[in-house]
């Protein structure tokens, strides 16, 4: 059972892109809730939610690619 190095590297890249989004997204949401009186409140809140969802999706895709590279039978 050999590891597919190219798929493993793509999975690690997905996980590396997901990590900053998982930290920046909640910070942006917190910033939006602090500044509720600003006119761009909903825009910043939506941006933070999209960042959080994007981070989770990228993490799942990365984990799936890593698992496929390790355990996929040929």
Buried (B, 14 or more C-beta within 10 A) or exposed (E): EEEBEEBBEBBBEBBEBBBEBBEBBBEBBEBBEEEEEEEEBEEBBEBBBEBBEBBBEBBEBBBEBBEBBBEEEE
